[in-house]
Amino acid sequence: MAPAATIEYASDAPQPLSYPRLAKHHLLSSDTPDYLRLILTSKVYEILKETPLVLATNLSAKLGNQIWLKREDLQEVFSFKIRGAYNFMASLSEEERWKGVITCSAGNHAQGVALSGSRLGIPCTIVMPQGTPDIKVRNVSRLGAKVILHGLDFDEAKAECARLAALHGLAFVPPYDDPLVIAGQGTVGMEILKQLPDSDRLDAVFASVGGGGLVAGICEYVKRIGNPNTQVVGVETPDGDAMARSLEKGERITLKEVGPFSDGTAVKIVGEEPFRICQKLLDGIIKVDNDAICASIKDIFEETRSITEPAGALALAGLKQYIIQNNLIGSQKKFVAVVSGANMNFDRLRFVAERAELGEGREALLSVDIPERPGSFIALHSVIHPRAVTEFIYRYNVCGDRAIVLLSFKLQSSARQGEVGEVLAALEAADMKGYDISDDELAKSHLRYMFGGAQKVPHERVFRFAFPERPGALRKFLLGLQQRWNISLFHYRNHGGDLGKVLAGIQVPEEDAKEFDQFLESLDYGFVEETENTVYKRYLQG
């Protein structure tokens, strides 16, 4: 996850509600921008081609609706941000171009400005916080921009950006709060209506909301040209909902903190001009959590074989939630989600993979109380079988007659609540008590990595086993261990590799040692004994 210092959420909107760059013929009689004219005359196509609008075939079949993906992740800088940055910079005067431009960004806007500058021959300066990851600095430098690292956080970098702009007379390129930027982003809406077959029957467009420039631009075009019944819906996270709260209150509000996962939309205060437009034209806001975003990243990958950033999958997550909340599965409506970017941090992929199954309701995480006696372990697995177990964590309880197991498994049906209920009932009938903790953030983020602890277990020997990771392999392994020796520790997690890896503790009295060693040799699996391992002794042995 990116360091907090690089997240662009601590900035107030950089422009007041005025339009000094617009000619009189670009204003309506109300003295507000004529966005239809600005979008139609946008300069973005001097360097950009239209991005494809593709049908998500599998997801459409699954949800019984036409779901289309607007592939802004295929831009040269992997984000829609190039549209607004280029349209603004291409409209600068010759003197402004000669002096150069400046902006403060550690994300997609920085790359959009840098690429636009290289194509237009405009010197660019990008101010970033000192904690910005090297890959982002290299990407912007590669495009020809001068990068200045300043300050411990985004506020300090922004202050330096303002100082340099005033000192050298550089034009500031706003990320979202400017009519020319909004018009550039609005070309996304124009392309959607142009590319979508029978676009007059489009039911809704979903777009991520950060500062609001993208969704505002789409609103201005779709609401002027499209079917009056076509909705435009913004999508935010619960910990990054500045637009939703502002619309609810009737004025822009500033969030105290913003969640960093969807960093492409992590904005504390929305732009004043986007807010004005959204007050007038936006049909609503949907909020989705991180698990839903992870599930949508997986959906997009399965449709396109492309990996998006969290903010890039935000719109699709909102679209899916909209269908479910409004009981629209199988309604054969037509929806578009804007896939807004693909600048994914590689170190987030593990988190995405772990949370995707939970986010789409295809995996359940349970805490189960079982009798502390030989045979209970395989009996528990038999209740879950034939469902694929993806995680199994257990530690012997020396102080009681009940043990606690943490396990997760893949669901077989789309009726999640019903299937989990059936499993819980089957556990109850087998003298076990299960608890569904799939929505518990403490369990998902921390407990599964800390479960167990040190126990003083008599006659315990500890082994690492490896077996081919294929359907039924874990059960076969457990049946192989089902002898008269008690399992005192067990940890298994399906990481998607070719080998399943298990850490197991087994109570073996000294008089059984020879027989047990013969049993190990009879197994078809490789193993390493770790009984004398320092890590085991320090953390798992009481």
C-alpha positions in Angstrom: 0.0 0.0 0.0 1.3 3.4 -0.9 2.7 5.6 1.9 0.2 8.0 3.3 2.4 10.9 2.3 1.7 10.4 -1.4 -2.0 10.4 -1.3 -3.7 13.4 -2.9 -6.5 13.9 -0.5 -5.4 16.8 1.7 -5.9 19.5 -0.9 -8.7 22.1 -1.1 -10.0 22.7 -4.6 -7.4 24.8 -6.4 -9.7 27.0 -8.4 -12.5 29.4 -7.4 -15.8 29.3 -9.1 -14.9 31.5 -12.1 -14.0 30.9 -15.7 -11.2 33.2 -16.7 -9.9 31.0 -19.5 -13.2 30.7 -21.3 -14.1 32.9 -24.2 -17.5 34.5 -24.2 -18.9 32.1 -26.8 -18.0 29.2 -24.5 -20.5 30.5 -21.9 -24.2 30.1 -21.7 -26.6 32.9 -21.0 -26.3 32.0 -17.3 -22.6 32.8 -17.5 -21.8 29.2 -16.8 -19.7 27.0 -19.2 -21.4 25.6 -22.3 -20.0 22.1 -21.8 -21.6 20.6 -24.9 -19.6 23.1 -27.0 -16.5 22.5 -24.9 -16.7 18.8 -25.2 -17.4 18.8 -28.9 -14.5 21.1 -29.6 -12.1 19.4 -27.1 -8.5 19.1 -28.3 -8.0 15.6 -26.8 -8.1 13.8 -30.1 -5.0 15.6 -31.3 -3.1 12.9 -29.4 -5.6 10.4 -28.2 -7.7 7.7 -29.9 -11.1 6.6 -28.6 -10.8 3.8 -26.0 -12.9 0.7 -26.6 -16.3 0.0 -25.1 -16.4 -3.7 -24.6 -19.2 -6.1 -23.5 -18.4 -8.0 -20.3 -19.7 -11.2 -21.6 -19.4 -13.4 -18.5 -20.6 -10.8 -16.1 -23.6 -9.9 -18.4 -24.6 -13.6 -18.4 -24.2 -13.9 -14.6 -26.2 -10.8 -13.8 -28.7 -11.0 -16.6 -28.0 -7.5 -17.9 -25.8 -6.0 -20.6 -22.7 -4.7 -18.8 -20.3 -2.7 -20.9 -16.8 -1.6 -19.8 -15.3 1.7 -21.0 -11.6 0.9 -21.1 -9.9 4.1 -20.0 -7.2 1.8 -18.5 -5.9 1.4 -22.1 -4.8 5.1 -22.3 -1.1 5.6 -22.8 -0.8 6.6 -19.2 -3.3 3.9 -18.1 -5.8 6.5 -16.9 -8.5 8.9 -18.1 -6.6 11.8 -16.5 -4.7 12.5 -19.8 -7.9 13.8 -21.3 -8.4 16.7 -18.9 -4.7 17.5 -18.6 -4.2 17.7 -22.3 -7.3 19.7 -23.1 -6.3 22.3 -20.5 -2.7 22.5 -21.6 -3.5 22.6 -25.3 -5.6 25.7 -24.6 -2.7 27.7 -22.9 -1.4 30.9 -24.6 2.0 30.9 -26.3 3.5 32.8 -23.4 2.2 30.3 -20.8 3.5 27.4 -22.9 6.9 29.0 -23.1 7.1 29.6 -19.3 5.9 26.1 -18.6 3.3 24.5 -16.2 3.4 23.0 -12.8 1.2 20.7 -10.8 1.3 18.8 -7.5 0.5 15.1 -7.9 1.9 11.6 -7.1 -0.6 9.8 -9.2 -2.4 9.6 -12.6 -2.7 13.3 -13.0 1.1 13.7 -12.8 1.5 11.3 -15.7 -1.2 12.9 -17.7 0.5 16.3 -17.3 3.9 14.9 -18.1 2.8 13.2 -21.3 0.8 16.2 -22.4 3.8 18.4 -21.9 6.0 16.1 -24.0 3.5 16.1 -26.9 2.9 19.9 -26.8 6.5 20.9 -26.1 5.6 22.5 -22.8 8.1 22.3 -19.9 6.5 20.5 -16.9 7.3 20.5 -13.3 5.7 18.0 -11.0 6.0 18.4 -7.2 5.7 15.2 -5.2 6.0 14.4 -1.5 9.3 13.0 -0.4 7.7 9.6 0.4 6.6 9.0 -3.2 7.5 5.5 -4.4 10.4 5.4 -6.9 8.3 3.8 -9.6 5.9 6.8 -9.7 8.9 9.2 -9.8 10.5 7.2 -12.6 7.3 7.0 -14.7 6.8 10.8 -14.6 10.5 11.5 -15.3 10.5 9.1 -18.2 7.8 11.3 -19.8 10.1 14.2 -19.7 8.8 16.1 -16.7 11.0 17.7 -14.0 10.2 16.1 -10.6 10.7 17.9 -7.4 10.4 15.9 -4.2 9.4 18.2 -1.3 7.7 17.9 2.0 6.6 15.0 4.3 3.0 15.0 3.0 0.8 16.3 0.2 0.0 19.6 1.9 3.7 20.5 2.2 4.2 19.5 -1.5 1.2 21.6 -2.5 2.5 24.6 -0.7 5.9 24.3 -2.5 4.0 23.9 -5.8 2.1 27.2 -5.2 5.4 29.0 -4.2 7.2 27.8 -7.4 4.2 28.7 -9.6 4.2 32.3 -8.2 8.0 32.6 -8.3 8.5 31.5 -11.9 5.1 32.5 -13.4 4.1 28.9 -14.2 0.6 27.9 -15.1 -1.0 25.5 -12.6 -2.7 22.5 -14.2 -5.7 21.6 -11.9 -6.6 17.9 -11.6 -10.4 18.3 -11.8 -11.7 21.8 -10.8 -11.6 23.6 -14.2 -14.1 23.7 -17.1 -11.4 22.7 -19.6 -10.4 19.7 -17.5 -14.0 18.7 -17.0 -14.7 19.0 -20.7 -11.7 16.8 -21.5 -13.0 14.1 -19.1 -16.5 14.6 -20.6 -15.3 13.2 -23.9 -15.6 9.8 -22.2 -19.4 10.3 -22.1 -19.4 11.4 -25.7 -17.6 8.2 -26.8 -19.9 6.0 -24.7 -23.0 7.3 -26.5 -21.2 7.1 -29.9 -19.9 3.5 -29.4 -22.8 1.8 -27.6 -25.2 0.0 -29.8 -28.7 1.4 -29.5 -27.4 4.0 -26.9 -30.9 5.5 -26.6 -31.7 2.4 -24.5 -28.8 3.0 -22.1 -30.1 2.8 -18.6 -27.2 4.1 -16.5 -23.5 5.0 -16.6 -21.4 4.5 -13.5 -18.2 6.4 -12.8 -15.8 6.7 -9.9 -15.8 10.0 -7.9 -12.7 11.6 -6.5 -12.6 15.4 -7.1 -15.6 14.9 -9.4 -14.2 16.0 -12.8 -14.9 12.7 -14.6 -18.5 12.2 -13.4 -19.3 15.9 -13.9 -18.0 15.8 -17.5 -20.0 12.6 -18.3 -23.1 14.2 -16.7 -22.8 17.3 -18.9 -22.7 15.3 -22.2 -25.0 12.3 -21.4 -27.7 14.5 -19.9 -27.7 16.9 -22.9 -27.4 14.3 -25.7 -28.6 11.0 -24.3 -32.0 9.7 -23.4 -33.5 11.8 -20.6 -34.1 8.6 -18.7 -30.4 7.6 -18.7 -28.9 7.9 -15.3 -25.4 8.9 -14.3 -24.3 7.4 -11.0 -21.2 8.2 -9.1 -19.4 5.6 -7.0 -17.4 6.3 -3.8 -16.0 4.3 -0.8 -17.5 4.8 2.7 -14.2 6.3 3.8 -13.9 8.6 0.8 -17.4 9.9 0.3 -16.8 13.7 0.0 -19.2 14.1 -2.9 -22.0 12.1 -1.2 -21.8 14.1 2.0 -21.5 17.4 0.2 -24.6 16.7 -1.9 -26.5 15.6 1.2 -25.5 18.8 3.1 -26.0 21.1 0.1 -22.4 22.5 0.3 -18.9 21.2 -0.1 -17.6 19.6 3.1 -14.0 18.6 3.9 -13.4 15.1 5.2 -11.1 14.7 8.2 -9.5 11.5 6.8 -9.8 9.5 3.7 -9.1 5.8 3.2 -6.0 5.1 1.2 -7.0 1.9 -0.6 -8.8 3.6 -3.5 -6.0 6.2 -3.7 -7.1 7.4 -7.2 -10.3 8.8 -5.7 -8.8 9.7 -2.2 -9.9 13.4 -2.1 -10.9 15.3 1.0 -12.9 18.0 -0.7 -14.5 17.8 -4.1 -14.0 20.6 -6.7 -16.4 23.5 -6.7 -17.3 23.3 -10.3 -17.8 19.5 -10.3 -20.0 19.9 -7.2 -22.1 22.6 -8.9 -22.6 20.2 -11.9 -23.4 17.2 -9.8 -25.9 19.1 -7.7 -27.8 19.8 -10.9 -27.3 16.6 -12.9 -26.0 13.6 -11.0 -28.7 11.0 -10.3 -27.0 9.5 -7.2 -24.1 8.1 -5.4 -23.4 4.4 -4.4 -20.8 3.5 -1.8 -18.9 0.2 -2.0 -16.3 -1.3 0.4 -12.8 -2.6 -0.3 -13.9 -6.2 -0.7 -16.4 -5.3 -3.4 -13.6 -3.3 -5.2 -11.3 -6.4 -5.0 -14.1 -8.6 -6.4 -14.5 -6.2 -9.3 -10.8 -6.1 -10.0 -11.1 -9.9 -10.4 -14.2 -9.5 -12.6 -12.4 -7.1 -15.0 -9.4 -9.4 -15.1 -11.5 -12.4 -16.0 -13.2 -10.4 -18.8 -10.1 -8.6 -20.2 -7.0 -10.2 -18.6 -6.1 -6.7 -17.4 -5.4 -5.7 -13.8 -6.9 -2.3 -12.8 -6.1 -0.2 -9.8 -8.8 0.0 -7.0 -10.2 3.3 -8.3 -10.4 1.8 -11.8 -12.7 -1.0 -10.6 -14.8 1.3 -8.4 -17.5 2.0 -11.0 -18.0 -1.7 -11.8 -18.3 -2.4 -8.1 -21.0 0.2 -7.8 -22.8 -1.1 -10.9 -23.0 -4.6 -9.5 -24.2 -3.3 -6.1 -26.9 -1.2 -7.9 -28.2 -4.3 -9.7 -28.4 -6.3 -6.5 -29.9 -3.6 -4.3 -32.6 -2.8 -6.9 -33.4 -6.5 -7.6 -32.4 -6.1 -11.3 -30.7 -9.5 -11.8 -32.1 -10.8 -15.1 -33.8 -7.5 -16.1 -31.8 -7.2 -19.3 -31.0 -3.6 -18.8 -28.0 -1.8 -20.3 -25.3 -0.4 -18.1 -21.8 1.0 -18.6 -19.0 1.2 -16.1 -16.0 3.4 -16.7 -12.8 1.5 -16.0 -10.9 4.6 -15.1 -7.3 3.5 -14.5 -4.8 0.7 -14.2 -1.9 2.1 -12.3 -1.9 -0.7 -9.7 0.8 -0.9 -7.0 2.2 -4.5 -7.3 2.3 -5.0 -3.6 -1.5 -4.7 -3.4 -2.1 -7.7 -5.5 -2.0 -10.2 -2.6 -4.6 -8.2 -0.6 -6.8 -8.0 -3.7 -6.6 -11.8 -4.3 -7.3 -12.6 -0.7 -10.3 -10.3 -0.5 -11.9 -10.8 -3.9 -13.7 -14.1 -3.1 -15.2 -12.5 0.1 -16.2 -9.4 -1.9 -18.2 -11.3 -4.4 -19.8 -13.6 -1.9 -18.0 -16.7 -3.1 -16.1 -17.4 0.0 -17.1 -17.7 3.7 -14.9 -17.2 6.7 -16.1 -19.1 9.9 -15.0 -19.5 13.4 -15.9 -23.0 14.7 -15.9 -24.5 18.2 -15.1 -28.2 18.1 -14.6 -30.9 20.8 -11.0 -31.2 21.8 -10.6 -34.8 21.1 -9.1 -37.0 18.4 -11.2 -37.2 15.2 -12.9 -33.8 15.6 -10.6 -32.3 13.0 -11.5 -34.6 10.2 -15.2 -34.5 11.3 -15.2 -30.8 10.8 -13.7 -31.1 7.4 -16.3 -33.7 6.5 -19.1 -31.2 7.2 -17.5 -28.7 4.8 -16.7 -31.3 2.1 -17.0 -31.3 -0.9 -16.6 -27.5 -0.8 -13.0 -26.4 -1.4 -11.3 -25.3 1.8 -9.1 -22.3 1.3 -7.9 -21.8 4.8 -7.7 -24.0 7.9 -6.1 -22.8 11.2 -6.2 -24.6 14.5 -4.2 -24.8 17.7 -4.6 -27.3 20.5 -6.3 -25.9 23.6 -4.6 -27.3 26.7 -7.0 -25.5 29.1 -10.4 -26.8 28.0 -12.4 -29.5 26.3 -13.3 -27.2 23.3 -11.0 -25.9 20.6 -11.5 -23.0 18.1 -10.8 -23.4 14.4 -10.7 -20.6 11.9 -11.5 -21.8 8.3 -12.6 -20.4 5.0 -14.1 -22.2 2.1 -15.6 -21.5 -1.4 -19.3 -21.5 -1.7 -21.0 -23.7 -4.3 -24.1 -21.6 -4.9 -25.0 -18.0 -5.5 -27.4 -18.0 -2.6 -24.6 -17.2 -0.1 -26.8 -16.7 3.0 -28.7 -19.9 2.5 -25.6 -22.1 1.9 -23.7 -20.7 4.9 -26.8 -21.3 7.0 -26.9 -24.9 5.9 -23.2 -25.3 6.9 -23.8 -23.8 10.3 -26.8 -26.1 10.9 -24.7 -29.1 9.9 -22.0 -28.1 12.3 -24.6 -27.8 15.1 -25.8 -31.3 14.4 -22.2 -32.6 14.6 -21.7 -31.1 18.2 -19.9 -28.1 16.8 -20.8 -24.4 16.9 -20.0 -22.1 13.9 -20.0 -18.4 13.5 -19.9 -16.5 10.2 -17.2 -13.8 10.5 -16.9 -13.1 6.8 -17.8 -9.4 7.3 -15.6 -8.9 10.4 -12.7 -6.6 9.5 -10.6 -7.7 12.6 -10.8 -11.3 11.5 -10.1 -10.7 7.9 -7.2 -8.2 8.4 -5.5 -9.5 11.6 -6.9 -12.6 13.3 -6.2 -15.0 10.5 -2.5 -14.1 10.7 -2.3 -14.2 14.5 -4.4 -17.2 15.3 -3.1 -19.8 17.7 -0.3 -18.7 20.0 2.1 -20.6 22.2 0.8 -23.7 24.0 2.6 -26.3 26.2 1.4 -29.4 24.4 2.9 -32.7 25.6 4.7 -34.9 23.1 4.2 -32.4 20.2 6.2 -32.8 17.0 5.9 -30.2 14.2 6.2 -30.8 10.5 5.9 -28.9 7.2 4.2 -30.9 4.6 3.8 -30.2 0.8 1.3 -31.8 -1.5 0.0 -31.1 -5.1 -2.6 -28.4 -4.9 -5.6 -29.9 -6.7 -9.3 -30.5 -5.9 -9.6 -33.0 -3.0 -5.9 -32.8 -2.1 -6.4 -31.4 1.3 -9.0 -34.0 2.3 -6.8 -36.8 1.0 -3.9 -35.4 3.1 -6.1 -35.2 6.2 -7.3 -38.8 5.8 -3.7 -39.9 5.5 -3.1 -38.3 8.9 -6.1 -39.8 10.5 -4.4 -42.3 12.7 -4.5 -42.6 16.5 -2.2 -39.6 17.0 -3.9 -36.3 17.8 -3.4 -33.2 15.6 -2.4 -30.3 17.9 -1.6 -27.6 15.4 -2.7 -27.1 11.8 -2.3 -24.2 9.4 -3.2 -24.4 5.7 -3.8 -21.5 3.3 -4.5 -21.9 -0.5 -2.3 -19.3 -2.1 -3.0 -20.3 -5.7 0.3 -22.1 -6.1 1.1 -25.6 -7.4 1.8 -27.0 -4.0 -0.4 -27.0 -0.9 1.7 -26.2 2.2 0.7 -27.3 5.7 2.2 -26.7 9.1 1.0 -29.5 11.4 1.7 -30.4 15.0 1.1 -34.0 16.1 1.2 -35.5 19.6 3.5 -38.5 19.5 4.3 -40.3 22.8 7.9 -41.5 23.0 6.8 -45.2 22.8 5.1 -44.5 19.5 8.0 -42.7 17.8 9.2 -45.6 15.7 5.8 -46.5 14.5 5.0 -42.8 13.7 8.3 -42.4 11.7 7.3 -45.4 9.7 3.9 -43.8 9.1 5.5 -40.6 7.8 7.7 -42.6 5.4 4.5 -44.2 4.0 3.0 -40.9 3.1 3.1 -39.8 -0.5 4.0 -36.2 0.5 7.3 -34.4 1.2 7.8 -33.2 4.7 10.4 -31.5 6.9 10.4 -31.8 10.7 10.5 -28.4 12.5 10.3 -29.5 16.1 13.7 -28.0 16.9 13.0 -24.8 14.8 13.8 -21.7 16.8 10.7 -19.9 15.4 8.4 -22.7 16.5 9.9 -22.8 20.0 9.7 -19.0 20.5 6.2 -18.4 19.1 4.2 -21.7 19.2 5.6 -23.8 22.0 4.7 -22.8 25.6 
